[in-house]
């Protein structure tokens, strides 16, 4: 993915640039192990990244990788829970 360092797109079927076209298809991406703060992929889809990051900080978690645009597809961030587990957050761009 241009400008995204070690980020690689991953799909298991046609996406036509708009996301999966059939149920069950995988459409996403991943960072290389050296570039990722997590050792396994974990993503939670959220309605509002800003509200989510504020709430996580207020509940004892922390932002590991701040909000970052992923092309025109949406925004991503990584956070830790109070026990230190890293979890990704994703907000899909509104059309």
Secondary structure, DSSP 8 states (H G I E B T S, - for coil): -TTSTTEEEEESS--TTSS-SSTT--EEEEE-TTT-S-SS--EEE-S-HHHHHHHHHHTT-EEEEEEEEETTTEEEEEEE-TT--EEEEEEE---
